[in-house]
């Protein structure tokens, strides 16, 4: 588990039924590609967030496979259509098996 991995998401508090809202998700994570060497010339092990998903009320709306070339602190911005009140569940999967989650509610105005 990465020491400083911290998810942050921004979801509107409410939306009209059927409205498309913009979601922003970021996780603080140093990301190491596995191709660099340390001061002793040894390869630094790969350590990246390798997958990101977002579900709304149990239905998957985003599922991204992340490759080693991604930058530190990967950021995603996407739109989602909100049909009913509920919860967005965000999940980040780390190479070391750690899973980071965040949940944000959304109401219908």
C-alpha positions in Angstrom: 0.0 0.0 0.0 1.4 3.4 -1.0 2.0 5.5 2.1 0.6 8.7 0.8 -2.2 7.5 -1.5 -5.2 9.7 -1.0 -8.3 9.7 -3.2 -10.1 13.0 -3.8 -13.4 13.3 -5.8 -15.7 16.1 -6.7 -19.4 15.3 -7.3 -22.3 17.8 -7.4 -24.5 17.5 -4.3 -27.6 17.3 -6.5 -28.8 17.1 -10.1 -32.1 17.1 -12.0 -33.3 13.6 -13.0 -31.7 12.8 -16.4 -29.0 15.6 -16.1 -25.5 15.0 -17.2 -23.0 16.0 -14.5 -19.2 16.4 -14.5 -17.2 14.2 -12.1 -13.6 14.8 -11.1 -11.4 12.1 -9.5 -7.8 12.3 -8.5 -5.6 10.1 -6.3 -2.4 11.2 -4.8 0.1 8.4 -5.7 3.8 8.7 -6.6 3.6 6.1 -9.5 6.8 4.3 -10.4 7.1 2.8 -13.9 9.6 0.1 -12.9 12.0 1.3 -15.6 14.1 3.7 -13.5 17.1 2.8 -11.4 18.1 3.9 -7.9 21.4 5.4 -7.0 22.9 1.9 -6.7 21.8 1.0 -10.3 19.0 -1.4 -9.2 15.6 -1.2 -10.9 13.0 0.5 -8.7 10.0 -1.8 -8.6 6.9 -0.8 -10.5 4.2 0.8 -8.3 1.3 2.3 -10.1 -2.5 2.6 -9.8 -3.3 0.1 -12.6 -7.1 0.4 -12.7 -9.8 3.0 -11.9 -13.5 2.4 -11.8 -16.6 4.4 -11.0 -20.1 3.0 -10.4 -23.4 4.8 -9.9 -25.9 2.9 -7.8 -24.1 -0.3 -8.6 -23.9 0.2 -12.3 -20.4 0.7 -13.8 -20.0 3.9 -15.7 -16.2 4.1 -16.0 -13.6 1.3 -16.1 -10.0 2.4 -17.0 -6.9 0.2 -17.3 -3.9 2.4 -16.4 -0.4 1.8 -17.9 3.0 2.6 -16.5 3.3 5.8 -18.6 0.6 7.6 -16.6 1.8 10.5 -14.5 2.0 10.9 -10.8 -1.4 11.6 -9.1 -3.6 10.4 -12.0 -6.6 12.6 -12.6 -9.9 11.7 -14.4 -12.7 14.0 -15.5 -15.8 12.5 -17.1 -19.5 13.1 -17.5 -22.3 10.9 -16.0 -26.0 10.9 -16.6 -27.9 10.8 -13.2 -31.3 9.1 -13.5 -31.9 8.8 -9.8 -30.5 9.8 -6.4 -27.8 7.5 -5.1 -24.1 7.0 -4.6 -21.0 7.2 -6.8 -18.4 4.7 -5.8 -14.9 5.3 -6.9 -12.2 2.5 -6.7 -8.5 2.7 -7.5 -6.5 -0.6 -7.7 -2.8 -0.5 -6.8 -0.1 -2.9 -8.1 0.6 -4.1 -4.6 -3.0 -5.3 -4.2 -4.2 -2.3 -2.2 -7.6 -0.9 -3.1 -8.6 2.7 -2.4 -12.2 3.7 -2.4 -14.4 6.8 -1.9 -18.1 7.1 -2.0 -20.1 10.4 -2.7 -23.9 10.8 -2.6 -25.9 12.7 -5.2 -29.5 13.8 -4.6 -32.2 14.6 -7.2 -33.2 18.3 -7.0 
